[in-house]
Amino acid sequence: MFVSAFIVYIQVMEKLKVEDVLRWIGLMNNIQVFVDEIILVDIVYS
């Protein structure tokens, strides 16, 4: 289940990257900030 959902997600992201590069870059930046926050909260501040 998780693998098939991930494959669909990747396909959607690749399509978005081709169709709207700036929006894709913005989403990637948001994901990076979200991951950084998780790492800081879970690892550094714990």
Backbone torsions as a table, in degrees:
resi	resn	phi	psi	omega
1	MET	NA	-50.8	-178.6
2	PHE	-62.6	-41.7	-177.7
3	VAL	-63.8	-44.5	-179.5
4	SER	-66.1	-37.9	177.2
5	ALA	-65.6	-38.9	178.9
6	PHE	-65.8	-39.7	178.0
7	ILE	-62.3	-43.2	177.8
8	VAL	-62.5	-43.0	178.9
9	TYR	-59.1	-46.1	179.9
10	ILE	-61.6	-42.2	179.4
11	GLN	-63.1	-41.2	178.7
12	VAL	-65.0	-42.5	-179.3
13	MET	-66.2	-38.9	178.0
14	GLU	-65.4	-39.7	178.1
15	LYS	-63.8	-43.5	178.9
16	LEU	-63.7	-39.8	179.9
17	LYS	-60.2	-36.1	179.7
18	VAL	-76.0	-40.2	-172.9
19	GLU	-84.2	-35.0	-174.7
20	ASP	-146.4	83.5	-172.9
21	VAL	-61.3	-43.8	-177.5
22	LEU	-64.2	-39.8	177.4
23	ARG	-65.5	-40.1	178.8
24	TRP	-62.5	-42.9	178.5
25	ILE	-62.1	-42.3	178.1
26	GLY	-61.3	-42.1	178.0
27	LEU	-64.8	-40.9	179.1
28	MET	-64.1	-39.8	176.8
29	ASN	-64.0	-40.9	177.9
30	ASN	-63.0	-42.1	178.5
31	ILE	-63.0	-41.7	179.3
32	GLN	-61.8	-43.5	178.7
33	VAL	-64.0	-41.6	179.3
34	PHE	-62.3	-44.7	179.3
35	VAL	-65.5	-43.0	177.7
36	ASP	-58.4	-42.4	179.8
37	GLU	-64.1	-42.2	178.2
38	ILE	-61.3	-44.9	-179.3
39	ILE	-63.4	-44.2	-179.8
40	LEU	-62.8	-45.1	-177.1
41	VAL	-69.7	-46.2	-173.3
42	ASP	-78.8	-36.3	-172.8
43	ILE	-104.3	-50.8	-172.4
44	VAL	-75.5	-46.8	-174.1
45	TYR	-87.9	-2.3	179.9
46	SER	-88.0	NA	NA
